[in-house]
Amino acid sequence: MRRLDLRGSRVDARELRARMPRAEVDVEAALAVVRPVVEQVREGGADAVRDLGERFDGVRVTDLRVPAHALADALAALTAERPAVRAALEESIRRSRLVHADQRRTDVTTRVVDGGTVTERFVPVQRVGLYVPAGVAPLPSSVVMNVVPAQEAGVESLAVATPPRRGDGPDAALPDPTILAACALLGVDEVYAVGGAQAVAMLALGAREADGSQSCPPVDLVTGPGNIYVTAAKRLLRGVIGTDAEAGPSEVAVLADDSAEAEHVAADLISQAEHGEASAAVLVTDSAALADAVDEALARRVPATRHGSRVAAALAGPQSLVVLVDDVEAGLAVVDAYGAEHLEVQTRDAAAVAARVRNAGAVFVGPYAPVSLGDYCAGSNHVLPTGGTCAHTAGLSVATFLRGIHVVEYSRQALADVAPHVLALADAEDLPAHGEAVSARLP
């Protein structure tokens, strides 16, 4: 991996952000491709979705919605043929529910004055579309990460969209069976065999058949990661729908000192580089000896892993590097400026160091909390902000699916008491009708 030596230099946060690498992602360019796709779905409905699926996925789907028997069959097959995977999904769901159940909000009423209260009600989004990618590899874990917080928030209507598989067998044009089985385990029966930008457009705009019947009613919010075209479609349709954070290439940063185990660090860098050639792997350390040992471990491990060529390309890419710093304090400044999707802290007093981190999608503390644990079974959510957006955006949670609504209740006397202030402010802003709406209620 390339190295950036910051030892002995004083670099402020702005310069650090400029010098830290990012994968090149041009969502604006993708918008030019996505815009006509969205318009085609807007104009052509369900038939347009089918046409686009045939064009981009190489599969023409007759029934956009996956039939109920296919979901049941997928779960039965998983139970019979891969019971360990079913057990792992069930445990992932159980742990995720524990964490996300504690994120539920309760209504709060504040007594502002005698006779005047403001209540904040937390109301779930009514209908949500959840996108589950299946490009480089199908991701049934993303079903868990999207569905569980939506269910815990109380969302009434959930629709999952995920790409169909190519092939000529009996399961042709159906999505990946493990994804379908995960949906069945979670009780989600509205699943669409639609991927890419056309899936986001279908969820946002709805899709009618030629006879006027509704194949997919529109949703209020779309969440879930996807490729650059999915991201571009979410950006284009924001405002028509709500969206979660835009997902870019996967990122891991490891803040480590000489107490870290080089084999652990190397394995963790490889695990995230496995996502794709644009994935970012960054090691920040005050130990040149550790950096050398990690390089040696990578040289052994990368050729031995199944997706070695993909991993090697990611680690050699401009978005990955080793940053040498004077001490852990300087390392903290670097990782805060970088704002990684995943940050591991493998230092002495790791919990104390981690508590000082300001910018990260999720933080993994100590030698026994690798990112892979969070990807599957920690109970945390793995749908996280990338590209440094964690400085202002949180990962997926129950809060994503809730809206706070203020309910204002004042008595006549409470309104009369505050009326002079309302009238003064209305006059200052040259909005006299605002004041008149109050004075009309009072003698």
N, C-alpha and C positions, 0 to 999 in steps of 0.2 A: 504494500500500500504506500501511496505517496505520503510525504511528511511535510508538515508546516511547523517550523520551529519558532515559537513565540517567547522562548526563554530570554530574559534580560530586556524585554521590550515592554513599553507601556502603551497599550492599545485600548481605546475606549470602545464602548458597546457598538457605536455606529460603524467603526472600522472593522470590529470583529464580525459583525453581520455581513459586511461587504467581502471579507476575506474567506469566510466559511463557505464551502461549496454547496450547491443545490443542483438536483437533476433538472435539466431543461424541460419545462412543460409549458407548451404554448396553447393555453385554453382558448385564447382569442382566435388563433388560426383554426382551431377545431370548430369554432362557432360557425364559420363559413360552410362547413360540411353539414353541421347539425341543423342549421336554420331551415333548409329545404325539407329535411326529414320531418321536422316538427310541423311545417306547413302541410306536408303531404298527409300526415295523420289528422291534422285539423280538418282538412277538406275531405279526405277519403275514408276516415273511420277505420273500422275493423279490417276491411279489405286492404287498405293502405298498410296497416300493420303487418298483414300477411305478406304483401309484396315486398316490404322492406326486410322482413325476416328472411325471405328467400334470397334477396339480393346480398345481404350482409352475413347471414349465418349459413347460407346454403341449404336451408330447410324451409319448406312451405308447410305451415301448421294449419290444419283444417279447423280444429277447435282450439281457440286461443286459451281458454280455461282448461286446465288439467282436470280430467274426470276424477270423481271421488274414488273410483275403484283403483286408479293408478296410484293414488296416495296410499291407500290401504295395502295394495300389493307391494309397494316399495318398502313399507314398514315391515310387512310379513317377511319379505325376502331378507331384509337387514337382520331381523331377529333370528332367522334360520341359518343364514350364511355367514354373518359377521356379528355375532352376539357381543363381542368386545367393543365394537364401534357403537352399538346401541347403548351399552352400559356407559361408555364414555360420554355420549351425548346426554344421557339422563343425568349423569353427575354434573356435567357442565351446566345443564338447565337448573339443577337443584342449587348449585352454588351461586349462579347468576341471580336466581330469584331471591336468595338471602340478601345479597348486596343491594339489588334494585328495590326490594320491598322497603328497605330502610330509607330510600330516597323519596318515598311518597310525601306529599305536602298536605298539611291540614289547614283549613280555612282559619284566618286570623282576623279578629275584630279589634280595632283600636278605638277607644273612647277619646275623641279629640277634646270635647267639652261636654258639659251636661246637655243631653239631648242631641248630640252630634257624634255619629260614629262612621267609620270607614272600615268595611270588611273586604279583605282580599280573598276571593274564592278562586280555587285552583280547579280548572275545568279541562278535562282531556280533549285533545283534538278528536273530532268525530270519526274521520275516516283517513287512514294512513296507507300509503304505498311503500313497500319495503323492497329494495333492490338487492338481489344476491348475485354476485358475479360468478362466472364459471369459465373464465378465459384460460389462463395458464393452468389452473386447476380448479375444480369445483370446491366451494367453501361452505360446507354445511354449518361450520361454526358461526358464520356470519348470519345464518338464520336465527340461531340462538341469540346473538348479540343484538339483533334488530328487534326480534319479536318480544323477548322477555321484558325489556323496559317499556315497550308500548302496552303490553298486557298489564304490567304492574301500574301503569299510569291510568288504566281504565279505558283505553281506546276501544270503542265499540266494534269497529269494522276494520279488518286488516286484510290487505291484498299483497301477496308476494309475486314479484316478477323475476324470472331467471331464465337464461337462454336455453333453447332446446338443443338436444344433441343431434349430430349428423348420424346417418346410418340407414340401413334398409330393413332392420329386424323389426320385431313386434313392438319394441320400445322407441322406434324412430319418431322423431319430432317431440319426444317428451324430455323434460329436463333431467339432469343427473339424478339417479335414484336415491342417493344418500341425502341430497337436498330435499327431495320429496319426503323421504322418511323423517327427516328432522321437522319438516312442516307438520306431518301427521302427529309426531310426538308432542308437538306444541299445540295441537288442536286447531291449526290453521288449515282451512279447507278451500280458501280462495287463492289459487295459485295459477299464474299465467306463464305459458311457455313462450316468453317474449324477452329478448335481451336488447342491450345497447340503447342508443338514444331513442329508438322507437318505443322502447318500454317506458321510459320516463315520460315521453309525449303521451302515450296511451293512458298512463296513470293520471297525468295532470289534466288532460283534455277529455278523457273518456273515449270510448270506441263504440260506435253504433254500427250495426249490420245494415246491409242494403234495404232490408225490410223495415228498418226503424227501431228494431229491438236493441237493447243495450247490452253489449258483450261485457264491457267493463265500465262501471260507473266511475266518474272522476273522484279523485281523492283531494284532501286538503293539504297534505304534507307528504313529501317523499324523502326517505332516508336510505342510507346504505352506500357502500363504496362501489366503484366501478372504474372503467377505463376513462381515458381523456374525453371520449365522446359522450359517455354518461355524465361526466362532470360538466361538460359544455352544455348539455341539454338541461341540467339542473340550473345552471347559471342563467340560461336563456329564458327558462320558464319561472324563475323566481319572481314572485309577485302574483302569478297565477296560482302557484302553490308555495308553501313554505318548504325549505330544504335544510338539511343539516350541513356540516362543514364540507367543503370541497376536498375530495380525497386525491392526493397525488401519490407518487411512488413511496413505498415503505421506507421508513427511516429508523435507525437505531444509533444512539450515541452512548458510549460507555465512558463514565468518569472513573478512573482507577488510579490507585497509587501502587507502591511496590508490594503491598500486602495482597494484591489480587493474584489469582491463579491464571496464568497465561492460557492454559488449555480452556478454561471456562470462557475467558474473553474471546478467544478465537472461535469457539463453538457458537457463541452468541452473535458475533459479527456474521458468521456464515449463515446462521438460521434466518436472519432477516434479508441478507443478500439473495437468498434462495427465492424470494418473491419475484424477482425480475432483474434484468440487466440495468435498469435505471434505479434500483434500490440503493439507498445510501447507508454506508456503515462508517461510523466515525469513532475513533478512540481518542480520548483526551486524557493525558497522563503526565505526571511529573517524573516518571521513571523511564529513562531511555533503555534501561535493562529490560523492563517489562515490554516495551515496544519491540525490542529485538526478539524477545522470547515469543511474543504474539506472532510476529512475522514468521518465525520458524515453525510455529504450530500451524499457521495457515498454509505454509508450503506443504505440510504433510496432509492436512485435513481436506483441503479443497479438492485435490485430485481424487480423493477417496469417497467424496460425497456423490450421491446419485446425479445431482444437477450441477456438477462441478463446472461445466463450461459457463453456465448462467451465473454462478456464484463468482467465478473468476472475472467475468466481464464487469460485474457490479463492483467488485473490490478494486479493480483496476481503473474504473471510471472516474471522471473528474469530480463526481459527487461524494467520493469516499476518500478518507485520509486519516492519518495519525497526527494529532496536534500535541506538540511537546510544550509544557508550561513549567513555570518555576515551582509551583506548589498547588495544593488542592484549592486554595482560595482563588488563584488565577484560573484554575480549571472550572470552578463554579461560574466565573464570569463568562468563560467561553461557552459552556453549555447553556447558560441563560440567554446569551446572545443568539445562539443557534436555534434553540427552541425545538428540540427533536420530538417527533411523534412518540417514540419510546426512549426513555433515558434509564440506563442502569447505573447505579452507584455502587462501586466495588472498592471501597476505601476503608481504612480504619474509622471507627465510629460512623459507619455508613448511615445509620438512622439520623444522627445529628446533622450530617452533611446533607442528606436528602431533604430534611425539614427546611433547609435554606433555599432550595430550588424554587424559582419563581415561574419558569417557562418550560413546560413539558406537557405532552399529551397525557402520559402516564409515567410514573416513576417506580422503578423496581429496585428494591433495597437489599443489598448484601449478596453473598455468594449463592444463595438458594432461592432466588426469585428471578429466574431468567424471563425474558420477554415471552418465550414460548409458553410459559405457564399462564401469562395473561392472555395469550392468543386463544387459549382453550378452557382452562379450568381454575383460574384464580378466583373467579367470581366477578372480576372487573370487566369493563367493556373494552373490546378491541377496536371499535370504530372510533378513530381518534383523528384530531386535526394534524395536517402535515404542512410542510413548507414554511414553518415558523409561525403559522396562524394560531398556534396554542397561546400566543401572547395575548390574544383577544377572544378566542373561541374555545369552548370546552368540548370534550368528547361526548358521544351519545350517552344519554341517561334518561331517567324518568322525566326529568325537567324538559327534555327535548319535546315531549309529547303533551306537556301541560301549558295552559295559558292562565295567567293571573288576571282576574277581572275585579276591578274595584267597585264595590257596591256602597253608595253614599246615602245615608239616612240622617236627616236633620229635622228637629222639631221647629215649630214656628218661632219660638223664643230664641232658639239657637241661631236661626237664620237672621232674626232681627238684631241679635248681638253682634254679628259679624258683618252685617249689611254695610256699615260705613266704610269698611276696608274694601269690600267688593266694589262699591261705587267709586272709591278713590282710584283703584287700579283700573277699572273700566274707563274712567275719565282720562287717566294717564296714557292709556293705549288708544284713545279716541275710538272707543267701542261703546257708545252710550246705550245701545240696545241691550248690551250685557247687563248694565246696571239697572235698566228699566225692568228686565226680567225678574230682578230681585225686588225692586221697590213696588212693583205691581202686586206683590203678595203681602205688602205691609201697609198699615194706615199712613 
